[in-house]
Amino acid sequence: MEAKSVSSKWFMHLLCSALIASVICSALLPMQHAAAAENLDVSSEIKAAAEQMLKSGSISDWEAIALFRSGHQVPASYLNQLTAYLKENNGEFRKVTDFERFALAIRAAGQDAAAFAGYNLIQSIYNHARMTSQGTNGPIFALIALDSGGYEVPANALWSREKLVDWLVKQQNASGAFPLSEKGEDNLDITAMAITALSSYKEQASVKKAIDKSVKWLSAQQQENGGYTAFGESNSESVAQVIIAVASAGMSPLDASFVKKNGNLLTNLLSFRQADGGFAHMVGQPANEMATEQALMALVSYDRFMKQKPSLFNISADTSVSDVKQSFVDNSLISTWAYDAVYRVFDAKVMVGVSGSELRFDPKKQMTRAEFATLLINLLDEEPSNNASKLFKDVWPGAWHYGAIMRAKEIGFIQGITVDTFKPNEAVSRQDMAIMIAKAFKLKGRTEPLPFQDANAIHEGAKAYVNAVYHNGLMQGADGRFLPKAPVTREMAAAVADKLLQLPAA
């Protein structure tokens, strides 16, 4: 009996110990998952997502930001295209979020958004009259953009940092979430983005209180698999935004409050990853651009936090403004005599590349009449007349060259091939180029005979203009000939444009 009793007590003790150990292990399981995930290297996932993104060809602004911040090469043509787009719109946009997105991409590229392509996008943000027209989105990304480069905001700005922070904090709902519109419904993604925007001001008691309340709300909304449901869909973008927010606020994305029974923020995000490296909006769907760009930014945010690097949008902390030149992929095709001129006119933004996926100049390509008219408008720093009445039946409103050709006609340095046709896509000849330049810049020539063997081949009406550009050192001949009817190549136009840039002001 005694032996049996001792055995029973020992068994009961062992059973209790096992139960306690089981409970403890169950309680520690999420933390064990977190500890394992904390050591996860996501560099291969970042690399694969970036490569998948680059395969698409054209790069969006958000994709450019994600690529720049992940340390990957962005097609050199990106900033060139952005410059052209800004000029096309005269640096004016109705939505403040356009300025904010561009400013972030420009700063991520190591450029100054307060002085880019002749525009101050930062001033356009803090003085935007429609800051709140897009709800909380405007102030959220205004703060993110302003802080990305530590940009100065003058005391008389329409929207100071203090005003933006105060306005945003006041939008927080009683739940701790932020709405898209004032007094609107709790919005998961907006809440995460608001945390990201306010993270630079967490030393302020009111801001810290708001962030803590929002973080608690986000934790409560998290599903058992570590993800989120927004508008009835379990999606990758929402979990990506939360990762960015938590890391921006100085918390580990794998903090215990974001580790649930069946997963955490990171494991959930990776469940949307596709074989090609991209990310899907929902599990079971193929990869798409928006999901991939946001996932890449989230992975970079996680990686930066784990490596104790500045957060995703704290760009100025580790990316200085650079004057490094971009190089054309077809450098070897540019003639030695035109090489420096090509880069000078490109840097001056009067000529752009020819490709949307890479920085290509195509120096031997013939220049069209429309392209040369546009080049002269750029050199004269004139605004295109996009709203002018149609004059030529082959130049249509809405065409990329319409405003430039109309303005050139108004100034008086172009004329049609016939009364009502311009032939915009026809190659511009050397004598036509001479006429346009002399008229555009009001150059005075001389009356003495031209020193070219083929002077008689020059149209009688063009001789005075050829004389003008020749004696002003803008156009020369080759082997004693002017070649008046020869087409102008892009590198020829660049060489002449470079000389025009150096002309003394009238």
Secondary structure, 3 states (H helix, E strand, C coil): CHHHHHHHHHHHHHHHHHHHHHHHHHHHHHHHHHHHHHCCCCHHHHHHHHHHHHCCCCCCHHHHHHHHHCCCCCCCHHHHHHHHHHHHCCCCCCCHHHHHHHHHHHHHCCCCCCCECCECHHHHHHCCCCCCCCCCHHHHHHHHHHHHCCCCCCCCCCCCHHHHHHHHHHCCCCCCCECCCCCCCCEHHHHHHHHHHHHHHCCCHHHHHHHHHHHHHHHHHCCCCCCCEECCEECHHHHHHHHHHHHHCCCCCCCHHHEECCEEHHHHHHCCECCCCCEECCCCCCECHHHHHHHHHHHHHHHHHHCCCCCCCCHHHCCCCCCCCCCCCCHHHCCCCCHHHHHHHHHCCCCCCCCCCCCCCCCCCECEHHHHHHHHHHHCCCCCCCCCCCCCCCCCCCCCCHHHHHHHHHHCCCCCCCCCCCCCCCECEHHHHHHHHHHHCCCCCCCCCCCCCCHHHCCHHHHHHHHHHHHCCCCCCECCECCCCCECEHHHHHHHHHHHHCCCCC
